[in-house]
Amino acid sequence: MKKVLVLCTGNSCRSQIAEGYLRKFAGQKASIYSAGIETHGVNPKAIAIMAQDGIDISTHTSNHIEEYQDIDFDFVITVCDHANERCPYFPTNSQKFHHNFPDPAKATGSEEEISAQFRAVREMIKMYAQRFVQENLN
């Protein structure tokens, strides 16, 4: 079984959303992990926006990258430029992928405008996760 790590700055929004979709689309083809170069806790708005699409990430935890140093990952996906720039060296042959998604946690405006930004990022990550699974795990 393949092992996939999704890495973000705080492991609170983008990497959590990606972990949820990758688990859904990969099924039994891969073990999916997510972590941050810092830990900020799972964002309640990310939990809510994923629930709207039928995916429960409410039991996810915010994990630090150092927790996974001993895992031989097949793929490491960075979902923000900050994590990509600060991604620690993994002594594995993992393939590295990068896509910079906007940070919905930095959204401003009314509650509806913030929710709209979370939905937009969720949809971007959903499409990316589907494509990643089709191209790398099938």
LUMNUBA-147413 format. One record per residue (C-alpha): residue in three letters; z, x, y. Coordinates in Angstrom, 3 decimals, padded with zeros to 6 digits, always signed. Example, Ala and Ser with C-alpha at 12.3 -4.5 7.8 and 13.67 -1.06 7.14 Angstrom:
@type:ALA&pz:+007.800&px:+012.300&py:-004.500 .
@type:SER&pz:+007.140&px:+013.670&py:-001.060 .
***
This chain:
@type:MET&pz:+000.000&px:+000.000&py:+000.000 .
@type:LYS&pz:-000.915&px:+001.304&py:+003.465 .
@type:LYS&pz:+001.776&px:+001.900&py:+006.089 .
@type:VAL&pz:+001.056&px:+001.025&py:+009.719 .
@type:LEU&pz:+003.222&px:+001.867&py:+012.730 .
@type:VAL&pz:+002.713&px:+000.139&py:+016.079 .
@type:LEU&pz:+004.179&px:+002.178&py:+018.906 .
@type:CYS&pz:+004.966&px:+001.047&py:+022.446 .
@type:THR&pz:+007.273&px:+002.113&py:+025.245 .
@type:GLY&pz:+010.247&px:-000.203&py:+024.629 .
@type:ASN&pz:+009.372&px:-002.034&py:+021.388 .
@type:SER&pz:+010.037&px:-005.336&py:+023.139 .
@type:CYS&pz:+006.718&px:-007.147&py:+023.713 .
@type:ARG&pz:+003.326&px:-005.651&py:+022.876 .
@type:SER&pz:+004.333&px:-003.784&py:+019.722 .
@type:GLN&pz:+006.372&px:-006.769&py:+018.523 .
@type:ILE&pz:+003.399&px:-009.121&py:+019.029 .
@type:ALA&pz:+001.107&px:-006.652&py:+017.263 .
@type:GLU&pz:+003.553&px:-006.291&py:+014.373 .
@type:GLY&pz:+003.619&px:-010.073&py:+013.972 .
@type:TYR&pz:-000.158&px:-010.433&py:+013.884 .
@type:LEU&pz:-000.753&px:-007.374&py:+011.721 .
@type:ARG&pz:+001.733&px:-008.724&py:+009.168 .
@type:LYS&pz:-000.046&px:-012.069&py:+009.196 .
@type:PHE&pz:-003.564&px:-010.680&py:+008.855 .
@type:ALA&pz:-002.794&px:-007.785&py:+006.487 .
@type:GLY&pz:-000.667&px:-009.812&py:+004.085 .
@type:GLN&pz:+000.145&px:-007.670&py:+001.052 .
@type:LYS&pz:-002.357&px:-004.946&py:+002.001 .
@type:ALA&pz:+000.045&px:-003.055&py:+004.263 .
@type:SER&pz:+003.631&px:-002.545&py:+005.349 .
@type:ILE&pz:+003.850&px:-002.978&py:+009.103 .
@type:TYR&pz:+006.439&px:-001.319&py:+011.322 .
@type:SER&pz:+006.894&px:-001.214&py:+015.075 .
@type:ALA&pz:+008.906&px:+001.095&py:+017.267 .
@type:GLY&pz:+009.302&px:+002.352&py:+020.789 .
@type:ILE&pz:+009.855&px:+005.678&py:+022.415 .
@type:GLU&pz:+012.775&px:+003.731&py:+023.937 .
@type:THR&pz:+014.383&px:+000.472&py:+022.780 .
@type:HIS&pz:+014.622&px:-002.506&py:+025.118 .
@type:GLY&pz:+015.375&px:-005.339&py:+022.675 .
@type:VAL&pz:+012.863&px:-007.984&py:+021.628 .
@type:ASN&pz:+011.744&px:-009.939&py:+024.684 .
@type:PRO&pz:+012.632&px:-013.672&py:+024.409 .
@type:LYS&pz:+009.317&px:-014.599&py:+026.038 .
@type:ALA&pz:+007.443&px:-012.653&py:+023.342 .
@type:ILE&pz:+009.380&px:-014.559&py:+020.684 .
@type:ALA&pz:+008.527&px:-017.875&py:+022.379 .
@type:ILE&pz:+004.840&px:-017.103&py:+022.887 .
@type:MET&pz:+004.433&px:-016.055&py:+019.245 .
@type:ALA&pz:+006.237&px:-019.193&py:+018.048 .
@type:GLN&pz:+003.637&px:-021.224&py:+019.944 .
@type:ASP&pz:+001.029&px:-019.633&py:+017.643 .
@type:GLY&pz:+003.090&px:-020.233&py:+014.498 .
@type:ILE&pz:+004.467&px:-016.713&py:+014.048 .
@type:ASP&pz:+008.210&px:-016.145&py:+013.948 .
@type:ILE&pz:+009.268&px:-012.757&py:+015.307 .
@type:SER&pz:+012.792&px:-013.911&py:+016.145 .
@type:THR&pz:+014.298&px:-011.700&py:+013.422 .
@type:HIS&pz:+012.462&px:-008.564&py:+014.560 .
@type:THR&pz:+014.565&px:-005.723&py:+015.907 .
@type:SER&pz:+013.778&px:-003.177&py:+018.592 .
@type:ASN&pz:+013.563&px:+000.168&py:+016.802 .
@type:HIS&pz:+013.369&px:+003.724&py:+018.059 .
@type:ILE&pz:+010.570&px:+005.955&py:+016.799 .
@type:GLU&pz:+013.063&px:+008.471&py:+015.422 .
@type:GLU&pz:+014.109&px:+005.897&py:+012.808 .
@type:TYR&pz:+010.717&px:+006.351&py:+011.147 .
@type:GLN&pz:+010.236&px:+010.123&py:+011.287 .
@type:ASP&pz:+010.371&px:+010.427&py:+007.479 .
@type:ILE&pz:+007.757&px:+007.754&py:+006.715 .
@type:ASP&pz:+004.263&px:+008.954&py:+005.858 .
@type:PHE&pz:+002.204&px:+006.479&py:+007.898 .
@type:ASP&pz:-001.466&px:+005.904&py:+007.185 .
@type:PHE&pz:-002.090&px:+004.521&py:+010.672 .
@type:VAL&pz:-000.292&px:+004.853&py:+014.013 .
@type:ILE&pz:-001.407&px:+002.433&py:+016.724 .
@type:THR&pz:-000.229&px:+002.979&py:+020.291 .
@type:VAL&pz:-000.491&px:-000.167&py:+022.404 .
@type:CYS&pz:+000.234&px:+001.311&py:+025.830 .
@type:ASP&pz:-000.803&px:+004.478&py:+027.645 .
@type:HIS&pz:+002.797&px:+005.604&py:+028.143 .
@type:ALA&pz:+003.483&px:+005.592&py:+024.390 .
@type:ASN&pz:+000.138&px:+007.251&py:+023.707 .
@type:GLU&pz:+000.956&px:+010.080&py:+026.102 .
@type:ARG&pz:+004.478&px:+010.510&py:+024.717 .
@type:CYS&pz:+003.739&px:+009.781&py:+021.054 .
@type:PRO&pz:+005.676&px:+012.287&py:+018.998 .
@type:TYR&pz:+003.956&px:+014.472&py:+016.492 .
@type:PHE&pz:+003.941&px:+013.004&py:+013.002 .
@type:PRO&pz:+003.528&px:+015.598&py:+010.251 .
@type:THR&pz:+001.206&px:+013.299&py:+008.338 .
@type:ASN&pz:-002.473&px:+012.699&py:+008.026 .
@type:SER&pz:-002.148&px:+009.352&py:+009.773 .
@type:GLN&pz:-005.137&px:+008.036&py:+011.634 .
@type:LYS&pz:-004.280&px:+007.366&py:+015.246 .
@type:PHE&pz:-005.584&px:+004.432&py:+017.236 .
@type:HIS&pz:-004.956&px:+003.537&py:+020.862 .
@type:HIS&pz:-005.497&px:+000.434&py:+022.968 .
@type:ASN&pz:-003.753&px:-000.037&py:+026.300 .
@type:PHE&pz:-002.693&px:-003.669&py:+026.625 .
@type:PRO&pz:-001.206&px:-004.989&py:+029.882 .
@type:ASP&pz:+002.586&px:-005.296&py:+029.789 .
@type:PRO&pz:+003.445&px:-009.013&py:+029.951 .
@type:ALA&pz:+007.089&px:-008.133&py:+030.652 .
@type:LYS&pz:+005.936&px:-006.989&py:+034.100 .
@type:ALA&pz:+004.291&px:-010.336&py:+034.855 .
@type:THR&pz:+005.273&px:-011.948&py:+038.141 .
@type:GLY&pz:+004.902&px:-015.395&py:+039.646 .
@type:SER&pz:+006.012&px:-018.820&py:+038.561 .
@type:GLU&pz:+007.198&px:-019.499&py:+035.006 .
@type:GLU&pz:+003.777&px:-020.961&py:+034.220 .
@type:GLU&pz:+001.976&px:-017.906&py:+035.636 .
@type:ILE&pz:+004.213&px:-015.578&py:+033.617 .
@type:SER&pz:+003.665&px:-017.649&py:+030.462 .
@type:ALA&pz:-000.094&px:-017.554&py:+031.091 .
@type:GLN&pz:+000.025&px:-013.755&py:+031.279 .
@type:PHE&pz:+002.028&px:-013.588&py:+028.037 .
@type:ARG&pz:-000.531&px:-015.884&py:+026.349 .
@type:ALA&pz:-003.435&px:-013.771&py:+027.609 .
@type:VAL&pz:-001.917&px:-010.557&py:+026.268 .
@type:ARG&pz:-001.013&px:-012.294&py:+023.004 .
@type:GLU&pz:-004.655&px:-013.318&py:+022.538 .
@type:MET&pz:-005.897&px:-009.776&py:+023.281 .
@type:ILE&pz:-003.495&px:-008.340&py:+020.721 .
@type:LYS&pz:-004.355&px:-011.047&py:+018.184 .
@type:MET&pz:-008.073&px:-010.208&py:+018.382 .
@type:TYR&pz:-007.326&px:-006.480&py:+018.154 .
@type:ALA&pz:-005.069&px:-006.984&py:+015.105 .
@type:GLN&pz:-007.686&px:-009.108&py:+013.313 .
@type:ARG&pz:-010.360&px:-006.509&py:+013.940 .
@type:PHE&pz:-008.061&px:-003.636&py:+012.909 .
@type:VAL&pz:-007.264&px:-005.290&py:+009.579 .
@type:GLN&pz:-010.927&px:-006.131&py:+008.899 .
@type:GLU&pz:-012.081&px:-002.597&py:+009.685 .
@type:ASN&pz:-009.234&px:-000.564&py:+008.171 .
@type:LEU&pz:-007.368&px:-002.550&py:+005.537 .
@type:ASN&pz:-010.063&px:-004.518&py:+003.692 .
***
